[in-house]
């Protein structure tokens, strides 16, 4: 996750998400985060993985299927790598 998301790197306009925003991946967030937890939820099963500074520190771990689908990402930015700017949804989307 600390490397470029090569699926979208060389596309002129990127791939759009359902809300119209360009899909960028989360490699930069992972690289500047002390830790990042990524959970994918699907109807037929879910899985999680934890990263530290973009490097996986756990295997891909299966978990029970849930009524909700989608991805959940939680992270803690490293204050020495991020300038202390208050993170907001709009800033993260930029």
Secondary structure, DSSP 8 states (H G I E B T S, - for coil): --S--TTTTT-SS-EE-TTS-EE--SHHHHHTEEEEEEEEEETTEEEEEEEETTEE-S--EEE---S--EEEEEEEE-TTTS------HHHHH-
